[in-house]
Amino acid sequence: MSNSFPSTLFAGEKFAILGLGRNGAAVAAALLSMGASVQAWDDKNPSLPEHERLTVAPITSLDGITALVLSPGIPHHLPQPHPAALLAQEAGIPILSDADLLFQAVRRTGSKARFAAITGTNGKSTTTALLAHILTQAGRPCAAGGNLGTASLALPLLSDDGVYVIEMSSYMLERLQTFHADTACLLNLTPDHLDRHGDMAGYATAKTHVFDRMTADDLAVISQDDTYCRTITHEVEQRGIPTHRLAPEALPPFSAPALPGQHNRQNIATVWAMAKHLGLSDDLIRGGLATFPGLAHRLQAIRTLHGVTFVNDSKATNAEATAKALDAYPRVIWIAGGQAKSGGISSLSPWLNRVSHAILIGHDAPLLAQTLDEHSVPYTISQTLDRAVPDAYAAAREQSVPTVLLSPACASFDQFRSFEDRGTQFEQACAALAKNISPSHEGEII
C-alpha cells in the first residue's frame, strides 16, 4: 500500500477551514491533495499557496460545505463562539477536528490501521512519543502527531498493521464525529482551559470524548489519581469497555533511563498497557523503553560536567510540572523563575527540602524569593540564564550536589520567545560553561 492517500478520496466535497496556523495550513494542503475543494480563512493572516480548488476568503456562508474545520485555538462554544462556528451550528454542519478527518480518510481507503489516542492534562507528549518509539522499534508501521508535532491529517497512510498514535487536546476531542480509538488513555485531570470549557465538569466531559465509540474489543487506560478520572472510569466500564486502571501505589518499577520520576512511571505503565493491547510482547516493550531518548526540554539530561548533570526541564511552565521534576531527584541545585503563574511556587513547599540552593532568574525572581525565604531555602538571584548556569555549577561543586535542574515553574515570555527557546539557551549556556572551565574536556553529551 502506498503511504500517500488517493488523490480522489474527497473529490466532490468542499471543506471550510478557519485558522491557517500550523494545523490549519496542513489540513488545507492535505484536503486539497485528496481531491477536496477548500475555502480557507484566517482573521489575522489569510495566506496559502494558490490552488485551483482553493478559495481564500472570509467564511460568511456554508452552502455546500461538508464540514467546518476550526483550528484548535478558535472557540465554537465558550467563551464566545466564532461567527463561522455559529453558522455551522445553525446549518447543522459538523465542526470537526482534523483527527476525525484522518480517521475518515484512513477508513475510506480500506486500511484497517489501528488508532491509539493519548489525552490528559499533563504527560501527553511524553506518552505519545514513547508509545510511537516502542512501536517503531518493534517494527510496526507507526505515525504519531495531533496536538504534538505533525497535524493529524498530514500523517501518511498506514497499512492494516500500522498504528496511528494521536495526542489529543480537549479542544480536539470536542470536535469528533466518527473517530474510534482501538486504545485510549486518560493520564490525569487538573484544572486547565476552563475558559473554553466553563468549569472542571465541562473540561472532564471534553476529555471523556476520547472513549466515544469504543467497544468491547478495545482498551481504555485510565489514571486513578483524581476524583474526575475515577468517575470517568466507572462510566466507561458501565459501557462494557475493557478498562485498565492505573493505580499509582501499585505501579511496578520500570527501567527507562530517559524517564525519571514517579509521573513517568505512570506514563510508562500507560504505554505498556496500550502496547500490549496492540500486540507487542513484554520483551519488545522493554527494548523500546531502554532506547527511548526522551523529549527535548522535558527532564532532558543534556550534559554531565565533572560529576554534575545538567537537566533541561524548560517545559515546566507552572509549579505543578516542577513538582514532578523535583520529585524525581533527591538533591538539586534548582534554576527557576520567569513569569510566575497564579499562586507562584507556594504549592512546592513539600518538595523544597530537595533544593540545596536555588538560582533565580527573570521578572518574578523576587516573588519566588519570598516563598524560599519562608521555607529557609538559600538562593541567589542571578537574573539571567547565562549567569545562572555558572552560578548553579559553582553551588553544585561546593555542596557536592549531583544535579543542576532547570525547571522554571514559570512562563518564559519575559526573557525568551518560548519554553523551547529558554531550553535551547540553557543548553548553549551549559556548552559555554564547559569550554570555559575545561577547554580540553567539554563534558559528556547525553
C-alpha positions in Angstrom: 0.0 0.0 0.0 1.3 3.5 -0.9 1.8 5.8 2.0 0.0 8.6 0.2 -3.8 9.0 0.3 -5.6 8.7 -3.1 -5.9 12.0 -4.9 -9.7 11.5 -5.4 -10.5 10.4 -1.8 -12.6 13.6 -1.0 -13.4 14.5 -4.6 -16.7 16.4 -4.9 -16.6 17.5 -1.3 -15.9 21.0 0.0 -14.5 21.9 3.4 -14.3 25.3 5.2 -11.1 25.8 7.2 -10.8 28.7 9.7 -7.4 29.4 11.1 -4.3 28.9 9.0 -1.6 28.4 11.5 0.5 25.2 11.7 -2.6 23.0 12.0 -4.9 24.8 9.6 -2.4 25.2 6.8 -1.5 21.5 6.9 -5.2 20.5 6.9 -5.8 22.6 3.8 -2.9 21.1 1.9 -3.9 17.6 2.9 -7.5 18.0 1.8 -6.5 19.6 -1.5 -4.2 16.7 -2.1 -7.1 14.3 -1.5 -9.3 16.0 -4.1 -11.4 18.2 -2.0 -12.3 21.8 -2.6 -11.4 24.2 0.2 -12.5 27.6 1.4 -10.0 28.8 3.9 -9.6 32.0 6.0 -7.6 33.4 8.9 -8.7 36.6 10.6 -5.1 37.7 11.0 -3.0 36.2 8.2 -5.0 34.6 5.4 -2.2 33.3 3.2 -1.8 29.9 1.4 -0.2 28.8 -1.9 -2.5 29.1 -4.8 -4.5 26.1 -5.9 -7.3 25.6 -8.5 -9.6 24.2 -5.8 -8.8 26.7 -3.1 -10.7 29.8 -2.3 -9.1 32.2 0.3 -12.0 34.3 1.6 -13.9 35.1 4.8 -16.4 32.4 5.7 -19.8 34.1 5.5 -21.8 31.2 4.1 -21.5 27.4 4.4 -23.7 26.4 1.4 -22.4 23.2 0.0 -19.9 22.7 2.8 -19.3 19.1 4.1 -17.7 20.2 7.3 -16.1 23.2 9.1 -12.6 22.6 10.4 -11.6 25.1 13.2 -8.0 25.4 14.3 -7.8 24.2 17.9 -7.5 27.7 19.4 -10.7 29.0 17.9 -13.7 28.5 20.1 -17.0 27.1 18.9 -18.8 27.4 22.3 -17.1 29.2 25.2 -16.0 31.8 26.0 -17.6 33.1 22.8 -18.2 31.1 19.6 -16.6 32.4 16.4 -19.3 33.6 13.9 -18.3 30.8 11.5 -19.0 28.3 14.2 -22.4 29.8 14.8 -23.1 29.5 11.1 -22.2 25.8 11.1 -24.3 25.1 14.2 -27.3 26.8 12.7 -27.0 24.9 9.4 -26.3 21.5 11.1 -22.9 21.3 9.5 -20.3 19.3 11.6 -17.4 21.1 13.2 -14.5 18.7 13.0 -11.0 18.2 14.3 -8.6 17.0 11.7 -8.1 13.9 13.7 -11.6 12.9 12.8 -10.9 13.6 9.1 -7.8 11.4 9.3 -9.9 8.6 10.7 -12.4 9.0 7.9 -9.7 9.2 5.2 -7.9 6.0 6.5 -11.2 4.0 6.6 -12.2 5.2 3.1 -9.0 3.7 1.7 -9.9 0.3 3.2 -7.0 0.4 5.6 -7.6 -1.3 9.0 -4.8 0.6 10.7 -5.4 1.0 14.4 -5.7 4.2 16.4 -4.2 4.9 19.8 -5.4 8.2 21.5 -3.5 9.9 24.3 -5.1 12.6 26.4 -4.8 14.1 29.9 -3.8 17.4 31.4 -0.1 16.6 31.7 2.2 13.9 30.2 0.5 13.6 26.8 3.6 14.4 24.7 5.9 12.1 26.5 3.4 9.2 26.4 2.7 9.8 22.7 6.4 9.9 21.8 7.1 6.8 24.0 4.4 4.6 22.5 5.4 5.6 19.0 9.0 4.9 19.7 8.3 1.4 21.1 6.0 0.5 18.2 8.6 1.7 15.7 11.4 -0.2 17.4 9.2 -3.3 17.3 8.9 -3.0 13.6 5.3 -1.8 13.5 4.4 0.9 10.9 3.6 3.9 13.0 2.8 7.6 12.6 2.5 10.0 15.5 1.0 13.5 15.7 -2.0 15.6 16.5 -1.6 18.0 19.3 2.2 17.1 19.3 4.2 17.6 16.2 2.6 16.8 12.8 -1.1 17.7 12.3 -3.2 14.6 12.2 -4.3 14.9 8.6 -0.7 15.4 7.4 0.3 11.9 8.6 0.9 9.2 5.9 -1.4 6.4 5.0 -0.6 3.3 7.0 -1.3 -0.3 6.1 -3.5 -2.7 8.1 -0.8 -3.5 10.6 0.0 0.2 11.2 -0.8 2.3 14.3 -1.6 6.0 14.5 -0.6 7.5 17.8 -2.6 10.7 18.2 -2.0 13.2 21.1 -5.5 14.8 21.6 -6.2 18.0 23.4 -9.6 18.8 24.9 -10.2 21.2 22.0 -9.7 18.4 19.5 -11.9 15.9 21.5 -14.9 18.2 21.4 -14.9 18.0 17.6 -15.1 14.3 16.8 -17.9 12.6 14.8 -16.5 9.2 13.7 -13.1 8.8 15.4 -12.8 5.4 17.1 -9.7 4.6 19.2 -8.7 1.0 19.5 -7.0 2.0 22.7 -7.2 5.3 24.5 -5.8 6.7 27.7 -6.7 9.4 30.2 -3.5 10.3 32.1 -4.8 12.8 34.7 -7.2 15.7 35.1 -6.3 19.0 36.8 -7.8 22.5 36.1 -6.9 23.7 32.6 -8.5 25.6 29.7 -11.5 26.4 32.0 -12.3 29.5 29.9 -13.1 27.1 27.0 -15.0 24.5 29.0 -16.7 26.6 31.6 -15.6 24.6 34.7 -13.9 21.4 35.6 -17.0 19.3 34.9 -17.0 20.7 31.3 -13.3 20.1 30.9 -13.7 16.5 32.2 -16.6 16.0 29.8 -14.5 17.1 26.8 -11.7 14.7 27.8 -14.2 11.8 28.1 -14.9 12.1 24.4 -11.6 10.2 23.8 -13.6 7.0 24.7 -16.5 7.7 22.3 -17.4 4.8 20.0 -15.1 2.3 21.8 -16.3 -1.3 22.1 -15.7 -4.5 24.0 -12.7 -5.1 21.6 -10.9 -2.0 22.7 -8.9 -0.9 25.8 -9.3 2.2 27.9 -6.4 3.1 30.2 -7.3 5.5 33.0 -5.5 7.0 35.9 -7.0 6.7 39.4 -5.2 9.8 40.7 -8.2 12.1 41.0 -11.9 12.0 41.5 -12.8 13.0 37.9 -10.7 10.2 36.5 -12.2 7.7 38.9 -15.8 8.8 38.0 -15.0 8.5 34.3 -13.5 5.0 34.8 -16.9 3.9 36.3 -18.8 5.4 33.4 -16.5 3.7 30.8 -16.7 0.4 32.5 -20.5 0.7 32.6 -20.4 0.9 28.8 -18.7 -2.5 28.6 -15.3 -1.2 27.5 -12.4 -3.1 28.9 -10.5 -0.8 31.3 -7.0 -0.9 32.8 -6.9 1.2 36.0 -3.7 2.9 36.7 -3.2 2.8 40.5 -0.2 5.0 41.4 0.6 3.0 44.5 0.7 -0.3 42.5 2.9 0.7 39.7 5.8 -1.7 39.3 9.4 -0.4 38.7 10.2 0.1 35.0 13.6 0.7 33.5 13.7 3.7 31.2 16.8 5.8 31.7 15.4 8.9 30.0 12.2 8.9 32.1 13.0 9.6 35.8 10.3 10.3 38.4 7.0 8.8 39.6 5.0 10.7 37.0 7.0 9.0 34.3 6.4 5.6 35.9 2.7 6.2 35.3 3.4 7.3 31.7 5.4 4.1 31.2 2.7 1.9 32.7 0.1 3.5 30.4 2.2 2.8 27.4 2.9 -0.7 28.5 -0.8 -1.5 28.7 -1.6 0.1 25.4 1.3 -1.6 23.6 0.3 -5.0 25.0 -3.3 -4.4 23.6 -1.7 -3.5 20.2 0.0 -6.9 20.2 3.5 -6.2 21.5 5.4 -8.6 23.8 6.9 -7.6 27.1 10.4 -8.1 25.6 9.7 -5.7 22.7 8.3 -3.1 25.1 11.3 -3.4 27.4 13.6 -2.9 24.4 11.8 0.2 23.3 11.9 1.7 26.8 15.6 1.1 27.1 16.3 3.1 23.9 13.8 5.9 24.3 15.8 9.2 24.2 13.2 11.3 25.9 11.7 14.6 24.7 13.6 17.8 24.4 13.0 20.3 27.3 11.3 17.6 29.5 13.6 16.3 32.2 16.2 16.0 29.5 19.7 15.3 30.8 21.9 17.2 28.4 25.4 17.2 29.8 27.5 15.8 32.7 30.4 18.0 33.7 32.8 16.8 36.4 30.1 14.8 38.2 27.4 17.5 37.8 24.5 16.6 35.4 22.5 19.4 33.9 18.8 18.7 33.3 16.7 20.8 30.9 13.1 20.8 32.1 12.2 24.1 30.5 8.7 22.7 29.6 7.8 23.1 33.3 6.0 26.4 33.0 4.0 26.0 36.2 4.5 24.8 39.8 2.6 21.5 39.2 5.1 20.5 36.5 8.1 21.5 38.6 6.7 19.4 41.5 7.1 16.3 39.3 10.6 17.3 38.4 11.7 18.0 42.0 10.2 14.7 43.0 12.5 12.9 40.5 15.7 13.9 42.3 16.8 13.7 45.9 19.0 16.8 45.9 19.3 19.6 43.3 20.6 23.0 42.5 17.4 24.4 41.1 17.2 27.1 38.4 13.7 28.8 38.5 11.9 31.9 37.5 10.3 33.9 34.7 6.7 35.0 34.7 5.0 33.3 37.6 1.6 31.8 37.3 -1.2 32.4 39.9 0.0 31.2 43.3 3.6 31.3 42.3 5.6 28.4 43.8 3.8 28.2 47.2 2.4 24.7 46.3 6.0 23.4 46.0 6.6 23.5 49.8 6.6 19.7 50.1 9.5 19.4 47.7 11.7 22.4 48.7 13.7 20.2 51.1 15.2 18.7 48.0 16.6 22.1 46.9 20.1 22.6 48.3 20.3 26.0 46.6 18.0 27.9 44.2 19.2 30.1 41.4 16.5 32.6 40.4 16.1 34.3 37.0 13.5 36.5 35.3 10.8 39.0 36.1 9.3 37.3 39.2 12.5 36.2 40.9 11.7 38.4 43.9 8.3 36.8 44.2 9.8 33.3 44.2 12.5 34.5 46.7 9.7 35.4 49.2 8.5 31.8 49.2 12.0 30.4 49.5 12.6 32.8 52.5 9.5 31.4 54.2 11.0 27.9 53.9 14.6 28.8 54.7 15.9 27.7 51.3 19.1 29.5 50.3 19.1 31.2 46.9 21.0 33.5 44.6 19.2 35.9 42.2 21.2 35.7 39.0 18.6 37.4 36.8 19.7 35.9 33.5 20.2 32.3 32.4 23.8 32.9 31.1 24.7 33.9 34.7 22.5 31.3 36.4 24.3 28.3 34.8 27.8 29.1 36.1 26.3 30.1 39.5 24.5 26.8 39.7 27.5 24.8 38.7 29.6 26.6 41.4 27.0 25.8 44.0 26.7 22.2 42.9 30.5 21.7 43.2 30.7 23.5 46.5 27.9 21.4 48.1 28.6 18.1 46.2 25.1 18.1 44.6 25.0 15.9 41.5 22.2 17.7 39.6 21.5 21.2 38.3 17.8 21.3 37.3 16.3 24.0 35.1 12.6 23.6 35.9 11.4 27.2 36.0 7.8 26.8 37.3 7.1 30.0 35.3 6.2 31.1 31.8 9.2 32.1 29.6 7.9 35.2 27.8 9.7 37.8 30.0 13.1 36.8 28.6 12.5 34.2 25.8 10.4 33.6 22.8 9.1 30.3 24.2 9.9 27.5 26.6 11.8 25.8 23.7 13.9 29.0 23.3 14.6 29.0 27.0 15.7 25.4 27.0 17.9 25.9 24.0 19.6 28.9 25.6 20.2 26.8 28.7 21.9 24.1 26.6 24.1 26.8 25.0 25.0 28.3 28.4 26.0 24.8 29.6 28.2 24.3 26.5 29.8 27.7 27.1 30.5 26.8 30.7 32.1 23.5 29.7 34.5 25.3 27.4 35.3 28.0 30.0 36.2 25.7 32.8 37.6 22.7 30.9 39.0 23.5 27.5 40.3 20.0 26.9 37.2 18.2 28.1 33.7 19.7 27.4 31.9 17.0 29.3 29.7 14.2 28.2 26.7 14.9 26.0 24.0 12.5 27.0 
